[in-house]
Amino acid sequence: MNGVRKSLAAAAIAGSMLIGGVVGAVMYGATTIAASAATTASPSPTTPAAGSGKFVPNETAAHEATESAAREAQENAGQVPTVP
C-alpha cells in the first residue's frame, strides 16, 4: 500500500508541474504578444527634422530664458544636450 501512495503522490506532483508549465507558457505568450503590439506602432513625426536624424535646437525665447550656458554651448555645437 505504501508504494501505491508514493506513486499517486508522484503523479500528482508531475501533473501539477505540467499544468503549471502550460499555464505559465500561455501567460508568457499573452504578455509577449501584448508587448509586441504596443511597440510596433510607429510614432508620427512631430517636427520636420524628426525624420532626418539631425538635431534641431529649440531656439524659442521662452526656452532660451531658462537654458543654462552649458546647454546652449552644446546646442550651438550641434550636439544633443546632456545637461539641463
C-alpha positions as CSV (number, residue, x, y, z in Angstrom):
1,M,0.0,0.0,0.0
2,N,2.9,2.4,0.7
3,G,4.1,2.0,-2.9
4,V,0.7,3.0,-4.3
5,R,0.6,6.2,-2.2
6,K,4.1,7.1,-3.4
7,S,3.0,6.6,-7.0
8,L,-0.1,8.7,-6.5
9,A,1.9,11.5,-4.9
10,A,4.5,11.4,-7.7
11,A,1.7,11.5,-10.3
12,A,0.0,14.4,-8.5
13,I,3.3,16.4,-8.4
14,A,4.1,15.6,-12.0
15,G,0.6,16.6,-13.1
16,S,0.7,19.9,-11.2
17,M,4.2,20.7,-12.7
18,L,2.8,20.0,-16.2
19,I,-0.3,22.1,-15.7
20,G,1.8,24.9,-14.1
21,G,4.2,24.9,-17.1
22,V,1.3,25.1,-19.6
23,V,-0.3,27.9,-17.7
24,G,3.0,29.8,-17.4
25,A,3.7,29.4,-21.2
26,V,0.2,30.7,-22.0
27,M,0.6,33.7,-19.8
28,Y,4.1,34.4,-21.1
29,G,2.8,34.2,-24.7
30,A,-0.1,36.6,-23.9
31,T,2.2,39.2,-22.3
32,T,4.7,38.9,-25.2
33,I,2.0,39.4,-27.8
34,A,0.7,42.4,-25.9
35,A,4.1,44.0,-25.5
36,S,4.9,43.4,-29.2
37,A,1.6,45.0,-30.2
38,A,2.4,48.0,-28.0
39,T,5.9,48.6,-29.5
40,T,5.1,48.0,-33.2
41,A,3.1,51.2,-33.6
42,S,5.4,53.8,-35.2
43,P,5.1,57.3,-33.8
44,S,4.3,60.1,-36.3
45,P,7.0,62.8,-36.5
46,T,6.0,66.0,-34.7
47,T,8.7,68.2,-36.2
48,P,10.1,68.3,-39.7
49,A,13.6,67.4,-38.6
50,A,12.4,64.4,-36.6
51,G,12.8,62.0,-39.5
52,S,16.1,63.5,-40.9
53,G,18.3,62.3,-37.9
54,K,19.7,65.8,-37.5
55,F,19.5,67.6,-34.1
56,V,17.5,70.9,-34.3
57,P,17.8,73.0,-31.1
58,N,14.8,74.8,-29.6
59,E,15.5,78.5,-30.1
60,T,12.3,80.0,-28.8
61,A,12.6,82.9,-26.4
62,A,10.8,81.1,-23.6
63,H,13.2,78.1,-23.8
64,E,16.3,80.2,-24.2
65,A,15.4,82.2,-21.0
66,T,15.6,79.0,-18.8
67,E,18.6,77.4,-20.5
68,S,22.0,77.1,-19.0
69,A,25.2,78.3,-20.7
70,A,26.5,74.7,-20.9
71,R,23.3,73.5,-22.7
72,E,23.4,76.4,-25.1
73,A,27.0,75.6,-25.9
74,Q,26.1,72.0,-26.7
75,E,23.2,73.1,-28.9
76,N,25.4,75.6,-30.8
77,A,27.9,72.8,-31.4
78,G,25.1,70.7,-33.0
79,Q,25.1,68.2,-30.1
80,V,22.1,66.7,-28.4
81,P,22.2,68.4,-24.9
82,T,23.1,66.3,-22.0
83,V,23.0,69.0,-19.3
84,P,19.8,70.8,-18.1
